Amino acid sequence: MTRDPRFDEQARAILRHNDRGGYTVPTPGLYPFQWNWDSAFVALGFATFDRDRAWQEIETLISAQWADGMIPHIVFHQDDAGYFPGPDVWATGTMPRSSGITQPPVLASVVRQLWEQDGADPAHAQMRALYAACLRSHRWFHTYRDPLGNGLVMVTHNWETGRDNSSEWDDALARVDTSGVGAYQRRDTGHVDAAMRPRQAEYDRYVAILQFGRACGWNHRQIADHGPFRMIDVGMSMELLRANRDLLVLAEAISDAPAAAELRARIALSETGMDWLWNDSVGAYCSRDATTGESSALVTNASFLAFYAGVGNADQRGRLLAALDRMTASARFLIPSLEAGSRDYDHRRYWRGPIWLVVSYMVAQGLAEQGHGDWAERIRSDSAALIAQAGFYESFSPETGEGSGGADFSWTAAMWLAWCGA
């Protein structure tokens, strides 16, 4: 489709409207704070018309980085009683106030992209400051989230994955004890249709995992070793491998030889370790339970991040492309967050089927880099068509194109400006 300047202006207007002065909320009401990976992608959108504001978005996010290196998944810059769980529930004791978990480590990849757009000057002050923050964050992952020593990423809360209610987590979540959760008031279903959100029984488990972390005083070693939810996430494992590759480019540019050597070793470890996530019976990379070792055996949009991470032999990549082709039989638009026909697939319910453009963007970028430009263009054009048909929603039905979740969504607007609207 030809780029429509009306959508450009709508997208810019959404980012301006959701700007809270240095950081951007994903959408008013439903998500009234700053989210980690949202801000990374939002920066790409701002970069198309306001370079300084793009850098500021990330600088504001890392102002909440913990002393141990973790960048939290939510930063509570202001109070808003319309969201649960808020800062008093998390009770992390940090300033600025934040949640006690993280989110997909995509920041270094975005920093590299912004830096290269600015001319790739090794003396670039903003890049150098953010490089240091990203290196500390990656070391936190290496220290606390690699229990098997194979370079993969374990998550201790399903919210960390960004794919909150993916069917990949069902078996592990079923083991979470919710008997002590107590009463609480959800706020999300007051903003959007409950049929598009996680079910109540699932949410109880989410809260129980949060309460475990709070009871530990957010001691990340204790949580990683003894927490009730321990999954090796295919998405975050692929994203961290890619982010380490991008951070290595920055390390070499500024002649940080010790960090460069460290990153090369981590990259090699992850490249080898990724085969542990390959499920030959389904022909895709799948998440695994760190406690039981069981594979989810589910094909999700995160499975295709293998191209973005640069992993897989010729046979594995061929089988992934076959799985992508298989999805076109049931999906009018790519890429569903879960393959149709899978356990509890629902084309309208959050990460159990709907399309999320930020994952589609990463997959398409990887496909293009690995020589599959036709698939990359199919995903890009489908993404643009979804926005043209439904507007700037949080997610979209792969079957009908209907928008789901929050409207006037920041990262969807950013994806139009930086990628699919081109």
Stockholm file with secondary structure:
# STOCKHOLM 1.0

chainA/1-422         MTRDPRFDEQARAILRHNDRGGYTVPTPGLYPFQWNWDSAFVALGFATFDRDRAWQEIETLISAQWADGMIPHIVFHQDDAGYFPGPDVWATGTMPRSSGITQPPVLASVVRQLWEQDGADPAHAQMRALYAACLRSHRWFHTYRDPLGNGLVMVTHNWETGRDNSSEWDDALARVDTSGVGAYQRRDTGHVDAAMRPRQAEYDRYVAILQFGRACGWNHRQIADHGPFRMIDVGMSMELLRANRDLLVLAEAISDAPAAAELRARIALSETGMDWLWNDSVGAYCSRDATTGESSALVTNASFLAFYAGVGNADQRGRLLAALDRMTASARFLIPSLEAGSRDYDHRRYWRGPIWLVVSYMVAQGLAEQGHGDWAERIRSDSAALIAQAGFYESFSPETGEGSGGADFSWTAAMWLAWCGA
#=GR chainA/1-422 SS CCCCHHHHHHHHHHHHHHBCSSSBCSBTTTBCSEEHHHHHHHHHHHTTTCHHHHHHHHHHHHTTCCTTSCCCSEECCSCCTTSSSCHHHHCCCCSSCBCSSCCCCCHHHHHHHHHHHTTCCTTCHHHHHHHHHHHHHHHHHHHHSCTTSSSCCEESSGGGGSCTTCGGGHHHHHTSCCTTCCCCCCCGGGTSCGGGSCCHHHHHHHHHHHHHHHHTTTCHHHHHHHCSCCEECHHHHHHHHHHHHHHHHHHHHTTCHHHHHHHHHHHHHHHHHGGGGEETTTTEECCEETTTCCBCCCCBGGGGGHHHHTCCCHHHHHHHHHHHHHHTTTCSSSCCSBCTTSTTCCTTSTTSSCBCHHHHHHHHHHHHHTTCHHHHHHHHHHHHHHHHHHCSCSEECTTTCCEESCSSCHHHHHHIIIIITC
#=GC SS_cons         CCCCHHHHHHHHHHHHHHBCSSSBCSBTTTBCSEEHHHHHHHHHHHTTTCHHHHHHHHHHHHTTCCTTSCCCSEECCSCCTTSSSCHHHHCCCCSSCBCSSCCCCCHHHHHHHHHHHTTCCTTCHHHHHHHHHHHHHHHHHHHHSCTTSSSCCEESSGGGGSCTTCGGGHHHHHTSCCTTCCCCCCCGGGTSCGGGSCCHHHHHHHHHHHHHHHHTTTCHHHHHHHCSCCEECHHHHHHHHHHHHHHHHHHHHTTCHHHHHHHHHHHHHHHHHGGGGEETTTTEECCEETTTCCBCCCCBGGGGGHHHHTCCCHHHHHHHHHHHHHHTTTCSSSCCSBCTTSTTCCTTSTTSSCBCHHHHHHHHHHHHHTTCHHHHHHHHHHHHHHHHHHCSCSEECTTTCCEESCSSCHHHHHHIIIIITC
//
